[in-house]
Amino acid sequence: MGINNIPSKVCTYSCVYCQVGRTTRMRIDRGTFYDPGVIARDVEAHVAKAKKSSERIDYLTFVPDGEPTLDVNLGEEIKLLKALNVPVGVITNSSLLWREDVRRELCRADWVSVKVDSVREATWRRVNRPHRRLEIQRILEGITAFAESFTGQLVTETMLVGGINDRSDDLYETAEFLKGIGPSTAYLSVPLRPPAENWSAVPGEVELTGAFRILSDAVEQVEYLIGYEGDAFASSGDAEKDLLSITAVHPMREEAVATLLARSGASRDLVERLVAQGDLVKTEWEGHTFYLRKFKKDR
């Protein structure tokens, strides 16, 4: 269940790929936006409705149209929501993690996603277009300090923009940083919805596969966030469903695809059909053949 605790486009960044558009009110000073008690009561009412409808809520997640840690009452809001006995999550762009108060408040959450699009200053500035008073080194140090103190589940998200932060040399440095903070999962995403800047390109399949392999060498669990929500990650007997589900989050080597087909009693023709109709993409990377789910932009 998403919680919007920040007015639209109040943010520390103006990312080129942002689906909400360019930031209209850029700031790094924290402030009060909404009454924590009002937020808590509204969320409690929605939780009650969900329970009445037998709908499962995995997390109450702060995911506003701006940067959630700009809210000076974030810690109090997390505390109030914890009383509902539903795990609380926060999706942050990491830009204020150099602040001790922000790290302390985020430590109250159960699940936190931190953004790491690049650890190179030039690339970071080009992709995230940060507030002029922000410094990437302080941010990276803040992320590291938070990872060391956080006892909940930490994940990272890296948004890849074609021709900017999807190059191997940039990704190797990002992967090395992620290795140091040890997230439970490192997510890779691409601009699937209309971005703030039309030139924000989706990386090619070769670059996307390469990014996955580079991060996989540094982090135990890497997954795509590319729009398709598959849920079968073991053989169910339906080879087509399994193949599309698995390749939506992991590129599969040709040998693994052959094993899955054999286990399901399916023929190679299935793969060729999925490639022909545009549901599956075949690509080569470092001498191996991979297959991944063809993602489609939301236009």
KAJO-V883417 format. One record per residue. N is the residue number from 1. RES is the residue in one letter. SS is DSSP state (h for helix, s for strand, l for the rest). PSI is psi in whole degrees, 0 to 359 (999 if undefined). Layout:
n=<N:N>
res=<RES:RES>
ss=<SS:SS>
psi=<PSI:PSI>
This chain:
n=<1:2:3:4:5:6:7:8:9:10:11:12:13:14:15:16:17:18:19:20:21:22:23:24:25:26:27:28:29:30:31:32:33:34:35:36:37:38:39:40:41:42:43:44:45:46:47:48:49:50:51:52:53:54:55:56:57:58:59:60:61:62:63:64:65:66:67:68:69:70:71:72:73:74:75:76:77:78:79:80:81:82:83:84:85:86:87:88:89:90:91:92:93:94:95:96:97:98:99:100:101:102:103:104:105:106:107:108:109:110:111:112:113:114:115:116:117:118:119:120:121:122:123:124:125:126:127:128:129:130:131:132:133:134:135:136:137:138:139:140:141:142:143:144:145:146:147:148:149:150:151:152:153:154:155:156:157:158:159:160:161:162:163:164:165:166:167:168:169:170:171:172:173:174:175:176:177:178:179:180:181:182:183:184:185:186:187:188:189:190:191:192:193:194:195:196:197:198:199:200:201:202:203:204:205:206:207:208:209:210:211:212:213:214:215:216:217:218:219:220:221:222:223:224:225:226:227:228:229:230:231:232:233:234:235:236:237:238:239:240:241:242:243:244:245:246:247:248:249:250:251:252:253:254:255:256:257:258:259:260:261:262:263:264:265:266:267:268:269:270:271:272:273:274:275:276:277:278:279:280:281:282:283:284:285:286:287:288:289:290:291:292:293:294:295:296:297:298:299>
res=<M:G:I:N:N:I:P:S:K:V:C:T:Y:S:C:V:Y:C:Q:V:G:R:T:T:R:M:R:I:D:R:G:T:F:Y:D:P:G:V:I:A:R:D:V:E:A:H:V:A:K:A:K:K:S:S:E:R:I:D:Y:L:T:F:V:P:D:G:E:P:T:L:D:V:N:L:G:E:E:I:K:L:L:K:A:L:N:V:P:V:G:V:I:T:N:S:S:L:L:W:R:E:D:V:R:R:E:L:C:R:A:D:W:V:S:V:K:V:D:S:V:R:E:A:T:W:R:R:V:N:R:P:H:R:R:L:E:I:Q:R:I:L:E:G:I:T:A:F:A:E:S:F:T:G:Q:L:V:T:E:T:M:L:V:G:G:I:N:D:R:S:D:D:L:Y:E:T:A:E:F:L:K:G:I:G:P:S:T:A:Y:L:S:V:P:L:R:P:P:A:E:N:W:S:A:V:P:G:E:V:E:L:T:G:A:F:R:I:L:S:D:A:V:E:Q:V:E:Y:L:I:G:Y:E:G:D:A:F:A:S:S:G:D:A:E:K:D:L:L:S:I:T:A:V:H:P:M:R:E:E:A:V:A:T:L:L:A:R:S:G:A:S:R:D:L:V:E:R:L:V:A:Q:G:D:L:V:K:T:E:W:E:G:H:T:F:Y:L:R:K:F:K:K:D:R>
ss=<l:s:s:l:l:l:l:l:l:s:s:l:s:l:l:l:l:l:l:l:l:l:l:l:s:s:l:l:l:l:s:l:l:l:l:h:h:h:h:h:h:h:h:h:h:h:h:h:h:h:h:h:l:l:l:l:l:l:l:s:s:s:l:l:l:l:l:h:h:h:s:l:l:h:h:h:h:h:h:h:h:h:l:l:l:l:l:s:s:s:s:s:l:l:l:l:l:l:l:h:h:h:h:h:h:h:l:l:l:l:s:s:s:s:s:l:l:l:l:l:h:h:h:h:h:h:h:h:l:s:l:l:l:l:l:h:h:h:h:h:h:h:h:h:h:h:h:h:h:l:l:l:s:s:s:s:s:s:s:s:l:l:l:l:l:l:l:h:h:h:h:h:h:h:h:h:h:h:h:h:h:l:l:l:s:s:s:s:s:s:l:l:s:l:l:l:l:l:l:l:l:l:l:l:h:h:h:h:h:h:h:h:h:h:h:h:l:l:l:l:l:s:s:s:s:l:l:l:l:l:l:l:l:l:l:l:l:l:h:h:h:h:h:h:h:h:h:l:l:l:l:s:s:h:h:h:h:h:h:h:h:h:h:h:l:l:l:l:h:h:h:h:h:h:h:h:l:l:l:s:s:s:s:s:s:l:l:s:s:s:s:s:s:l:l:l:l:s:l>
psi=<119:141:123:95:8:135:153:130:33:108:165:343:165:69:141:337:2:127:346:352:185:148:129:336:88:132:160:356:129:154:180:131:314:156:123:322:322:316:314:318:321:316:318:320:319:324:319:319:319:317:322:328:6:32:132:135:116:316:151:107:125:107:70:180:26:200:115:331:356:341:113:344:11:315:317:321:318:316:316:319:332:335:345:357:36:133:144:133:158:131:112:153:3:355:339:13:353:347:129:322:323:315:318:318:319:334:345:341:165:332:129:132:124:140:132:87:329:152:1:130:314:317:316:314:324:322:311:342:67:164:143:339:358:147:128:324:319:323:313:321:323:319:316:316:320:316:325:331:341:129:357:201:120:128:163:157:132:114:121:126:123:130:0:294:20:9:149:317:321:316:325:322:321:315:321:321:316:323:322:330:346:57:153:328:138:117:140:128:167:160:104:338:163:119:170:322:124:338:0:100:151:132:156:167:326:314:321:318:318:319:319:315:321:313:327:333:342:329:138:319:118:136:153:152:85:26:319:127:72:153:8:112:17:166:124:356:342:95:321:313:316:316:315:326:312:315:352:337:342:131:140:132:156:323:322:322:317:320:317:317:317:320:328:355:25:160:168:338:330:315:315:323:316:324:317:323:3:13:338:146:135:130:159:138:122:46:5:152:130:154:138:157:134:116:148:135:147:101:999>
